[in-house]
Amino acid sequence: MKRLRSHSIGVDSGDVILFSDYEDGGEMWTGRGQRERRKHIRFDTPYRDAPTVQVSISLWDLDAATVIRADISAEAVTEKGFDMVFRTWGDTRVARVRVAWSAIGSLPDDDDWDVI
């Protein structure tokens, strides 16, 4: 569990179209097997240290004729941002995906000092 100081908690969020492969015949729509898409997200203001990040699919457009296989995660989380990662496999055909995210963590404070 992370303990947050109540006077310096920051919450950032967004909703991002990760990809739209249907229009241009991209790999998520036409491919098979292991596939992955990444997008780096930068926070509006850097946190004191890596925040807790939650991601969720806010829109998915998939082919109904195949099995739906999907994994969404936040990776490489730092105080400045993270990588949004969507994976699928097998014969799943994904036309497009939009991902909502939120981050919560401690913010730097003017009273913080770095003692060397």
Buried (B, 14 or more C-beta within 10 A) or exposed (E): EEEBEEEBEBEBEEEBEBBBBBEEEBBBBEBEEEBEBEBEBEBEEBBBEBBBBEBEEEEBBBBEEBEEEBEBEBEEBBBEBBBBBBBBBEEBBBBBBBBBBBBBBBBBEEEEEEEE
